[in-house]
Every structure is written in C-alpha cells, then in structure tokens.
Amino acid sequence: MRIDRAWLGAALLMLPTFLVAMDTTALLLALPRLSADLGATGVQQLWISDGYGFLVAGMVITMGTLADRIGHRRLLVAGAAAFAVLSAVAAFAADPLTLIVARALLGVAGATLAPATLALITGMFRDERRRGKAIAIWAACQFTGGALGPVLAGFLLQHFWWGSIFLAAVPAMVLLVLAGPVLLPEFRGDRAGRLDPVSVGSSLAAVLLMVYGVKQLAIEDARAVPAAVLVVGAAIGVLFVRRQLRLETPLLDLRLLRNRPFTAVIVALVFAGIAMAGTGLLVTQYLQDVLGFSPFASAMLFAPMGLGVAAGTMTAPALARRTEPALAIAGGLAVSALGGLLLAAADGEHALPLVMTGITVLALGTGPLFALGTGLVVGSVPPERAGSAASMSETGNYLGGSLGFALLGAAAAAVYRSRTDGTSDSLAGAVAAARHLPADQSAELLHTARAAFTTALHATGVMAAAIFAGLAVLVLAMRPATRPALPDHAAVEDRSRSASPGRR
C-alpha cells in the first residue's frame, strides 16, 4: 500500500498541535499545587498563568511573517526545539521567577507553531478539498487537546509532581525536530525582504498592551490604569496599521482585508472568540460556585465545549462538499446562537443538562468557522505567504478570547451586582464571605448570590446568541457572489517552483 507523504507530514504536525493545546489548559489545574511548592505570590501566579498567552499573542504576527521569509519548516523545527528545552526548564524550575521566565519564552517558541503548521498544511495540500480536510483535523486536534488538558493534568497530578505537566509535550517536540526535515517540505518567499524592526516592535507593543488592558479590566476594581493601557495599545495599533499600508513588504499584509469574505472571516473569528470566552468564563464558575462541583469535576463537565468544536470542525469538510463555505459557516453560527439561548434557559433541576447541551451546541456550530474560515484565510495567498495570513487568524483568536473575558465578563458582573443591589461584587467573594457567617445568614447570602449569578449566566447566553446571529448575517452578506473555482494547480506549481532554491 502506497503511503501518502503529505498525510504523514500532516500527522507529524497534528501531534504537537494536540499536546501543546493540552499543555496550555492543563496548567490551570496544576497552578494551585505548583504555587504552593514554589511559594508564588498572587501576582506571580498571574504571570505564570498569563505570561505564555501574552507572548504568543504578541509574537504570532512577527513569527508568521518571519516564517514566510526564512522558511516555514525551518522556523517550526527551531521553535519545536526551543519549546522542548524550555518545557524541561519549566518542569524543574526551583523558584517562581524561573518559571515565569520559562513560560514567557515558551510563549515566544509557541508563537512559531500555529502559523508555521497552518502554512505547511497549505503548501502540502494544493487540492482545496484535501487542504480543507487537513485544516479541519488540525483544528480538531487543537480544540480536543484544549478540552482534554485538565483531564491529563488530573491524571498526572495524581501520580506525579506538577512538573510532569510541562514534560508531556517534550516527546512530541523531539519527534518533530527529528522527523520534520525528512517529512515536511520547505516553503518560503523569494522576495520577502527583511523584517522591519519598527513594525515588529509596534505590533508586539500594541498586542501586549491591548491584551493586558482587557484582561485587567475584567479583574481589577480600579479601571483607570487598564483603560489607559488599552487606549495606548490601540493608538500604537493605529500607527502600526498606517505603517503597514505604506511599506512595500509589510510585516502584516493588511491589503488582504480588501477581500470581503476574508474580512468577514477575520471579524467572525474575533467575535466568536469573544462569545466563547465569555460563556466559558461564566459556565466554569457556574458549575463550581452555583452547582457545587469540584474544579476537576467542572473541568470534566466543561470538556464538551472543546470536544464540540472539534466535532464541528471534522464535519465541516463534508458540509463544504454539499454547499458553499459561506452558507456552511453561517449555518453553523446560527446553531451556536441556539446554544446560547439554551444557556439562557438553564435553571432549577434541569440546569446541568441544559448547560451541558448549551455549551456543546454552541461549540459545535463554530466548527465550520474554525475549519472552513481558517482554510479560506490561509488558502487566499500563495503557500510561501501563508504564514502571514495564518498569523492574522491566530491574532484574531487571541484578541477575541481576551476581549471575551473583559467585555462579557464585565457585562455579567454588572448584571450580578444589579441583582444583589450592589451588596456583592462577585460570586466568589460571596462564597468566601459566607464561610464566616452564621448558618442562616450564610444560606441567605449564598441563595441571593447564586440566583444573581444564574441571571448573569442567562444574560451572557443571550449576548452570545446575539453575537453569533449577527455574525451569521455578516458572513452571508459578505460572501462571494459565486462559489470560487478550485485553484489552478498548474499555476500554483509554477509559483511553487519559482520560490527560493532552499525549498524542497
């Protein structure tokens, strides 16, 4: 039986994608134990948990474009080697500062992975249908890994020390370093030009400041400083955009946004991230502080959200064969809106089934967006420029997730405070205060706080449903007038051969 070399290479790319996603979410469950062992303060715990995400978000644009310049395979292999070494350093960290630095550098290494793997998949699969299937599997691995991360953490923490969480990704990265040069082709542009240091610095500053600002807005009572940071980040972002539009070889090719379907997908990725992150934040708190499940049990119950996205991405290629991608994406977003409405109905004795059904349906509907939409983004450019396009979709995902915590989290907090007449700022605070009250007063406080939080969950479900419904309309309104023809593979091959001599 003949072995398809492209699929062997794709399988190699899926393994680290799956394990790195697991590694990212697994840390959340390990954080209490490692913080106790290392003596980390509250601020240090925040940097341990957020440092990785901050640096990935800040560096993904630069890494995506750098891959186009020096080669997607070369950067991926270098990033995987760095990720393996830094994971070992994090696993054996003896103090909080070492772990914080290791996590931040892991973020820089991690920023190479998503754009490079997506770009390589785009280059290896020239046929639209095969590429769509490969991207769907890639997205499914990412979301399945994220969903199963807490499960892996629970198993490892039960049998080993907290450092084993970081070591889980090392074998896959070592395999990628060894097999990558054999199984993966190289793609890079022959006229990419040099990196513009000003663009690199301004993109990093804009994304870091904006992500930090929206995260702090969601957790701090004093809003002036985070708001100022957010404004400064947005201002730097405007300057970055203006510079990219003037450069002949920009760090990020914003001219791609002239393509209406491309723009619709990028906007949808951002706002879908907002809706999913906001609902995820509320549901995990609801499972623990209203329904009373332990953190590990809550992680298990929340897993259907990630698994739902994975299932949706796997069905997306079949949908694309029966209808145009825009209709499949819009239909999926309409299903997600239904999931949000199910969350808005969760209450009483049927609360748990409705919550679990709601998050599963909501996540399932986003599958076509993440599979077909991502495929549209990276497939809209030649393979040697796919890294830059992939970085745009990844940046949209990170910004959407951060904005979701801030915007929907703030809206839910406002609903909660109004339902408690301003006597309680958060459900977690009410639960902590109840421990120090007499039994009757504790019961009354918890009843009021849980009822108020349930109302906040309902409001979040309605807001998520409205976002998804609006995105469905947007995707339909900005879809191409006719279904795009399959790419001319001969022309693609000609472009491929004209790339640099270092390509395989």
C-alpha positions as CSV (number, residue, x, y, z in Angstrom):
1,M,0.0,0.0,0.0
2,R,1.4,3.4,-1.0
3,I,1.9,5.8,1.9
4,D,0.8,9.4,1.2
5,R,3.8,11.5,2.2
6,A,1.7,14.6,2.7
7,W,-0.5,12.9,5.2
8,L,2.5,11.5,7.1
9,G,3.7,15.1,7.3
10,A,0.3,16.3,8.4
11,A,0.2,13.6,11.1
12,L,3.5,14.8,12.4
13,L,2.1,18.4,12.6
14,M,-1.1,17.3,14.4
15,L,0.7,15.6,17.3
16,P,2.5,18.7,18.7
17,T,-0.6,20.8,18.0
18,F,-2.7,18.4,20.2
19,L,-0.2,18.2,23.0
20,V,0.7,21.9,23.2
21,A,-3.0,22.7,23.5
22,M,-3.3,20.1,26.3
23,D,-0.2,21.6,28.0
24,T,-1.7,25.1,27.9
25,T,-5.0,24.2,29.6
26,A,-3.5,21.6,31.9
27,L,-1.6,24.3,33.8
28,L,-4.8,25.8,35.1
29,L,-5.4,22.7,37.2
30,A,-1.7,22.5,38.3
31,L,-1.4,26.1,39.3
32,P,-2.5,25.8,42.9
33,R,0.0,22.9,43.6
34,L,3.0,24.5,41.9
35,S,2.3,27.8,43.5
36,A,2.3,26.2,46.9
37,D,5.5,24.3,46.2
38,L,7.3,27.4,44.8
39,G,5.8,29.9,47.2
40,A,4.4,32.0,44.4
41,T,2.5,35.2,45.4
42,G,-0.8,36.1,43.8
43,V,0.9,38.4,41.3
44,Q,3.4,35.8,40.4
45,Q,0.6,33.3,39.9
46,L,-1.0,35.6,37.4
47,W,2.3,35.9,35.4
48,I,2.8,32.2,35.5
49,S,-0.6,31.6,34.0
50,D,-0.8,34.6,31.6
51,G,2.8,35.1,30.5
52,Y,2.6,32.3,27.9
53,G,-0.6,33.7,26.3
54,F,0.7,37.3,26.3
55,L,3.9,36.4,24.5
56,V,2.1,34.1,22.0
57,A,-0.4,36.8,21.2
58,G,2.3,39.4,20.9
59,M,4.7,37.4,18.8
60,V,2.4,35.5,16.4
61,I,2.4,38.2,13.8
62,T,6.1,38.5,13.7
63,M,6.6,34.7,13.7
64,G,4.1,34.2,10.9
65,T,5.8,36.7,8.7
66,L,9.3,35.5,9.7
67,A,8.3,32.0,8.6
68,D,7.5,33.4,5.1
69,R,11.0,34.9,5.0
70,I,13.3,32.2,6.4
71,G,11.1,29.1,5.7
72,H,8.1,27.6,7.4
73,R,9.8,24.3,8.2
74,R,13.0,25.9,9.4
75,L,11.1,28.1,11.9
76,L,8.8,25.3,13.0
77,V,11.7,23.0,13.8
78,A,13.6,25.7,15.6
79,G,10.5,26.6,17.6
80,A,9.9,23.0,18.5
81,A,13.5,22.5,19.7
82,A,13.2,25.6,21.9
83,F,9.8,24.5,23.2
84,A,11.2,21.1,24.2
85,V,14.2,22.7,26.1
86,L,12.1,25.4,27.8
87,S,9.4,22.8,28.8
88,A,12.1,20.9,30.7
89,V,13.4,24.1,32.3
90,A,9.8,24.9,33.4
91,A,9.3,21.4,34.8
92,F,12.3,21.6,37.0
93,A,12.0,25.3,38.0
94,A,13.1,25.9,41.6
95,D,11.5,29.3,42.1
96,P,8.6,31.4,40.7
97,L,10.9,33.8,38.7
98,T,12.5,30.9,36.8
99,L,9.1,29.5,35.9
100,I,7.8,32.9,34.9
101,V,10.7,33.5,32.5
102,A,10.5,30.0,31.1
103,R,6.7,30.4,30.5
104,A,7.3,33.7,28.7
105,L,10.0,32.2,26.5
106,L,7.7,29.2,25.9
107,G,5.2,31.8,24.5
108,V,7.8,33.1,22.0
109,A,8.5,29.5,20.9
110,G,4.8,28.7,20.9
111,A,4.1,31.6,18.6
112,T,6.0,29.8,15.8
113,L,3.8,26.7,15.9
114,A,0.3,27.7,14.8
115,P,1.2,29.9,11.8
116,A,4.0,27.6,10.6
117,T,1.9,24.4,10.9
118,L,-1.0,26.0,9.1
119,A,1.3,27.4,6.4
120,L,2.9,24.0,5.9
121,I,-0.5,22.3,5.6
122,T,-1.5,24.9,3.0
123,G,1.6,24.2,0.9
124,M,1.4,20.4,1.2
125,F,-2.2,20.1,0.2
126,R,-2.8,22.1,-3.0
127,D,-6.2,20.5,-3.7
128,E,-8.9,22.5,-2.0
129,R,-10.8,19.5,-0.6
130,R,-7.7,17.8,0.8
131,R,-6.5,21.0,2.3
132,G,-9.9,21.6,3.9
133,K,-9.9,18.2,5.5
134,A,-6.3,18.6,6.8
135,I,-7.1,22.0,8.3
136,A,-10.3,20.6,9.9
137,I,-8.2,17.8,11.5
138,W,-5.6,20.4,12.7
139,A,-8.4,22.5,14.3
140,A,-10.0,19.4,15.8
141,C,-6.6,18.4,17.4
142,Q,-6.2,21.9,18.8
143,F,-9.6,22.0,20.5
144,T,-9.6,18.4,21.6
145,G,-6.2,18.9,23.2
146,G,-7.5,22.0,25.0
147,A,-10.6,20.1,26.2
148,L,-8.6,17.2,27.5
149,G,-5.8,19.2,29.1
150,P,-7.4,19.3,32.6
151,V,-8.1,15.6,32.3
152,L,-4.4,15.0,31.6
153,A,-3.5,17.3,34.5
154,G,-5.7,15.4,36.9
155,F,-4.1,12.1,35.9
156,L,-0.5,13.4,36.1
157,L,-1.0,15.3,39.4
158,Q,-2.5,12.2,40.9
159,H,0.6,10.1,40.1
160,F,3.5,12.6,39.6
161,W,4.7,16.1,40.6
162,W,3.5,19.3,38.9
163,G,6.5,19.5,36.6
164,S,5.2,16.5,34.7
165,I,2.5,18.8,33.2
166,F,5.3,20.6,31.2
167,L,7.2,17.4,30.3
168,A,4.1,16.0,28.5
169,A,4.9,18.0,25.3
170,V,8.6,17.2,25.1
171,P,8.5,13.8,23.3
172,A,6.2,15.3,20.5
173,M,8.6,18.2,20.1
174,V,11.6,16.0,19.9
175,L,9.9,13.8,17.3
176,L,9.0,17.0,15.3
177,V,12.7,18.1,15.4
178,L,14.0,14.7,14.2
179,A,11.3,13.8,11.6
180,G,10.4,17.3,10.4
181,P,13.4,17.8,8.0
182,V,12.5,14.3,6.5
183,L,8.7,14.5,6.1
184,L,8.0,18.2,5.8
185,P,8.7,20.3,2.6
186,E,10.1,23.8,2.8
187,F,8.2,26.9,1.7
188,R,9.5,30.5,1.7
189,G,9.1,33.5,-0.4
190,D,11.9,34.6,-2.8
191,R,11.2,38.3,-2.5
192,A,10.1,38.6,1.1
193,G,12.5,41.3,2.1
194,R,13.8,42.0,5.6
195,L,11.9,42.3,8.8
196,D,11.1,45.9,9.7
197,P,12.2,46.4,13.3
198,V,9.7,49.3,13.9
199,S,6.8,47.1,12.7
200,V,7.9,44.2,14.9
201,G,8.2,46.4,18.0
202,S,4.9,48.3,17.4
203,S,3.0,45.0,16.7
204,L,4.3,43.5,19.9
205,A,3.6,46.6,22.0
206,A,0.1,47.0,20.5
207,V,-1.0,43.4,21.1
208,L,0.6,43.1,24.5
209,L,-0.9,46.3,25.8
210,M,-4.3,45.6,24.4
211,V,-4.4,42.0,25.7
212,Y,-3.1,43.1,29.1
213,G,-5.6,46.0,29.3
214,V,-8.7,43.9,28.5
215,K,-7.6,41.2,30.9
216,Q,-7.0,43.7,33.8
217,L,-10.3,45.4,33.1
218,A,-12.0,42.1,33.8
219,I,-10.3,41.5,37.2
220,E,-9.5,44.9,38.7
221,D,-11.8,47.2,40.6
222,A,-9.8,50.3,39.6
223,R,-10.4,50.6,35.9
224,A,-8.4,53.8,35.1
225,V,-5.0,52.2,34.6
226,P,-6.1,49.2,32.5
227,A,-8.3,51.6,30.4
228,A,-5.3,53.9,29.8
229,V,-3.1,50.9,28.8
230,L,-5.8,49.7,26.4
231,V,-6.0,53.2,24.8
232,V,-2.2,53.4,24.4
233,G,-2.2,49.9,22.9
234,A,-4.9,50.9,20.4
235,A,-3.1,54.1,19.5
236,I,0.1,52.1,18.8
237,G,-2.0,49.7,16.8
238,V,-3.3,52.5,14.6
239,L,0.2,53.6,13.9
240,F,1.2,50.0,13.1
241,V,-1.7,49.8,10.6
242,R,-0.7,53.0,8.9
243,R,2.9,51.9,8.6
244,Q,1.9,48.5,7.1
245,L,-0.2,50.2,4.4
246,R,2.8,52.3,3.4
247,L,5.5,49.6,3.3
248,E,6.2,47.7,0.1
249,T,6.9,44.5,2.0
250,P,4.8,44.9,5.2
251,L,5.1,42.7,8.3
252,L,1.4,42.1,8.0
253,D,-0.3,42.4,4.6
254,L,-3.4,44.3,5.6
255,R,-4.3,44.6,1.9
256,L,-5.8,41.1,2.2
257,L,-8.7,42.8,4.1
258,R,-9.9,44.2,0.8
259,N,-11.2,40.7,0.1
260,R,-14.7,40.8,1.6
261,P,-15.1,37.1,2.5
262,F,-11.5,37.2,4.1
263,T,-12.5,40.2,6.2
264,A,-15.8,38.6,7.2
265,V,-13.9,35.5,8.5
266,I,-11.4,37.6,10.5
267,V,-14.2,39.6,12.1
268,A,-16.1,36.4,12.8
269,L,-13.1,34.7,14.4
270,V,-12.7,37.7,16.7
271,F,-16.3,37.9,17.8
272,A,-16.8,34.2,18.0
273,G,-13.8,34.2,20.4
274,I,-15.5,36.9,22.4
275,A,-18.7,34.9,22.7
276,M,-17.0,31.6,23.5
277,A,-14.5,33.0,26.1
278,G,-17.3,34.9,27.8
279,T,-19.6,32.0,28.1
280,G,-16.8,29.7,29.1
281,L,-15.8,32.0,31.9
282,L,-19.4,32.1,33.3
283,V,-20.1,28.4,32.8
284,T,-17.0,27.2,34.7
285,Q,-17.8,29.5,37.6
286,Y,-21.5,28.4,37.5
287,L,-20.5,24.7,37.7
288,Q,-18.3,25.3,40.7
289,D,-19.9,28.0,42.8
290,V,-23.6,27.5,41.9
291,L,-23.9,23.8,41.2
292,G,-21.1,22.9,43.7
293,F,-18.8,20.7,41.6
294,S,-15.1,20.4,42.3
295,P,-12.6,22.1,40.0
296,F,-11.7,18.8,38.4
297,A,-15.3,17.7,38.0
298,S,-16.1,21.1,36.5
299,A,-13.2,20.6,34.0
300,M,-14.7,17.2,33.0
301,L,-18.2,18.7,32.6
302,F,-16.8,21.6,30.6
303,A,-14.8,19.3,28.2
304,P,-17.8,19.0,25.8
305,M,-17.2,22.6,24.8
306,G,-13.8,21.9,23.3
307,L,-14.9,18.5,22.0
308,G,-17.9,20.1,20.4
309,V,-15.7,22.5,18.4
310,A,-13.6,19.5,17.4
311,A,-16.6,17.6,16.2
312,G,-17.9,20.6,14.3
313,T,-14.5,21.1,12.5
314,M,-14.5,17.4,11.5
315,T,-17.9,17.7,9.9
316,A,-17.1,21.0,8.1
317,P,-15.4,19.4,5.0
318,A,-18.5,17.3,4.4
319,L,-20.7,20.3,4.6
320,A,-18.5,22.2,2.2
321,R,-19.0,19.5,-0.4
322,R,-22.7,20.0,-0.2
323,T,-23.0,23.7,0.0
324,E,-20.8,26.8,-0.4
325,P,-18.4,27.5,2.6
326,A,-20.1,30.8,3.5
327,L,-23.5,29.1,3.9
328,A,-21.9,26.3,6.0
329,I,-20.2,28.9,8.2
330,A,-23.4,31.0,8.6
331,G,-25.5,27.9,9.3
332,G,-23.1,26.8,12.0
333,L,-23.1,30.2,13.6
334,A,-26.9,30.1,13.7
335,V,-26.6,26.7,15.5
336,S,-24.2,28.4,18.0
337,A,-26.9,31.1,18.6
338,L,-29.3,28.3,19.6
339,G,-26.7,27.1,22.1
340,G,-26.5,30.5,23.7
341,L,-30.3,30.5,24.1
342,L,-30.2,27.1,25.8
343,L,-27.8,28.6,28.3
344,A,-30.2,31.4,28.9
345,A,-32.9,28.8,29.9
346,A,-30.7,26.9,32.4
347,D,-32.2,26.9,35.9
348,G,-33.6,24.7,38.5
349,E,-33.3,20.9,38.5
350,H,-32.7,20.8,34.7
351,A,-29.8,23.4,34.9
352,L,-27.0,20.9,34.4
353,P,-28.4,19.2,31.3
354,L,-29.3,22.5,29.7
355,V,-25.8,24.0,30.5
356,M,-24.0,21.0,29.0
357,T,-26.3,20.8,26.0
358,G,-26.0,24.6,25.5
359,I,-22.2,24.7,25.5
360,T,-22.0,21.6,23.3
361,V,-24.4,23.0,20.7
362,L,-22.8,26.5,20.9
363,A,-19.3,25.0,20.3
364,L,-20.4,22.5,17.6
365,G,-21.8,25.4,15.5
366,T,-18.4,27.2,15.5
367,G,-16.7,24.2,13.9
368,P,-17.3,25.3,10.2
369,L,-16.0,28.8,11.1
370,F,-12.7,27.5,12.5
371,A,-12.2,24.9,9.8
372,L,-13.6,26.4,6.6
373,G,-12.9,30.0,7.7
374,T,-9.3,29.3,8.6
375,G,-8.9,27.4,5.3
376,L,-10.2,30.4,3.4
377,V,-7.7,32.7,5.2
378,V,-4.6,30.7,4.6
379,G,-5.8,29.5,1.2
380,S,-6.2,33.0,-0.1
381,V,-2.4,33.5,-0.6
382,P,0.4,31.5,-2.2
383,P,2.0,28.9,0.1
384,E,5.1,31.0,0.6
385,R,3.0,33.8,2.2
386,A,0.6,31.6,4.2
387,G,2.5,32.3,7.4
388,S,1.4,35.9,7.4
389,A,-2.2,35.0,6.6
390,A,-2.3,32.4,9.4
391,S,-0.9,34.9,11.9
392,M,-3.9,37.2,11.2
393,S,-6.4,34.4,12.0
394,E,-4.4,33.4,15.2
395,T,-4.2,37.1,16.3
396,G,-8.0,37.3,15.8
397,N,-8.5,34.3,18.0
398,Y,-6.3,35.6,20.8
399,L,-7.8,39.1,20.8
400,G,-11.3,37.6,20.7
401,G,-10.6,35.4,23.7
402,S,-9.1,38.3,25.7
403,L,-11.9,40.6,24.8
404,G,-14.5,38.0,25.8
405,F,-13.2,37.8,29.3
406,A,-13.2,41.5,29.6
407,L,-16.4,42.6,27.8
408,L,-18.8,39.7,28.5
409,G,-17.2,39.2,31.9
410,A,-17.8,42.9,32.8
411,A,-21.3,42.8,31.5
412,A,-22.1,39.7,33.5
413,A,-20.5,41.4,36.6
414,A,-22.8,44.4,36.1
415,V,-25.9,42.1,35.9
416,Y,-24.7,40.3,39.0
417,R,-24.2,43.5,41.0
418,S,-27.6,44.9,40.0
419,R,-29.3,41.7,41.1
420,T,-27.6,41.9,44.5
421,D,-28.4,45.6,44.8
422,G,-24.6,46.3,44.9
423,T,-24.1,44.4,48.1
424,S,-21.8,41.8,46.5
425,D,-19.1,42.3,43.8
426,S,-18.7,38.7,42.8
427,L,-20.0,35.2,43.5
428,A,-16.6,34.0,44.6
429,G,-16.5,36.8,47.1
430,A,-19.9,35.9,48.4
431,V,-18.9,32.3,48.8
432,A,-15.8,33.3,50.8
433,A,-17.8,35.7,53.0
434,A,-20.4,33.1,53.7
435,R,-17.9,30.9,55.4
436,H,-17.6,33.4,58.2
437,L,-21.3,34.0,58.8
438,P,-23.9,32.1,61.0
439,A,-25.6,29.3,59.2
440,D,-28.9,31.2,58.4
441,Q,-27.2,34.3,57.2
442,S,-24.7,32.2,55.1
443,A,-27.6,30.3,53.5
444,E,-29.4,33.6,52.6
445,L,-26.3,35.2,51.2
446,L,-25.5,32.2,49.1
447,H,-29.1,31.9,47.8
448,T,-29.1,35.5,46.7
449,A,-25.6,35.4,45.2
450,R,-26.3,32.2,43.3
451,A,-29.6,33.4,41.9
452,A,-27.9,36.7,40.8
453,F,-25.1,34.7,39.1
454,T,-27.7,32.5,37.3
455,T,-29.3,35.6,36.0
456,A,-25.8,36.8,34.8
457,L,-25.3,33.5,33.0
458,H,-28.7,33.9,31.3
459,A,-27.7,37.4,30.1
460,T,-24.4,36.1,28.8
461,G,-26.2,33.4,26.9
462,V,-28.5,35.9,25.3
463,M,-25.5,38.2,24.4
464,A,-23.6,35.2,22.9
465,A,-26.7,34.3,20.9
466,A,-27.0,37.8,19.6
467,I,-23.3,37.9,18.6
468,F,-23.5,34.6,16.7
469,A,-26.7,35.6,15.0
470,G,-25.1,38.9,13.9
471,L,-22.0,37.0,12.6
472,A,-24.2,34.6,10.6
473,V,-25.8,37.6,8.9
474,L,-22.4,39.3,8.3
475,V,-20.9,36.1,6.7
476,L,-23.9,35.8,4.4
477,A,-23.8,39.5,3.4
478,M,-20.1,39.4,2.6
479,R,-19.9,36.1,0.8
480,P,-18.7,36.0,-2.8
481,A,-21.4,36.3,-5.4
482,T,-20.5,32.8,-6.9
483,R,-18.7,29.9,-5.4
484,P,-15.0,30.4,-6.1
485,A,-13.4,28.0,-8.6
486,L,-10.9,25.4,-7.5
487,P,-7.3,26.8,-7.8
488,D,-5.4,26.3,-11.0
489,H,-2.9,23.7,-9.7
490,A,-0.6,24.2,-12.6
491,A,-0.3,27.8,-11.8
492,V,0.2,27.0,-8.2
493,E,3.0,24.6,-9.1
494,D,4.6,27.3,-11.3
495,R,4.6,29.7,-8.3
496,S,6.0,26.9,-6.1
497,R,8.9,26.3,-8.4
498,S,9.7,30.0,-8.6
499,A,10.3,30.1,-4.9
500,S,13.8,30.1,-3.3
501,P,16.3,27.3,-4.0
502,G,16.1,26.2,-0.4
503,R,12.6,24.8,-0.9
504,R,12.2,21.1,-1.3
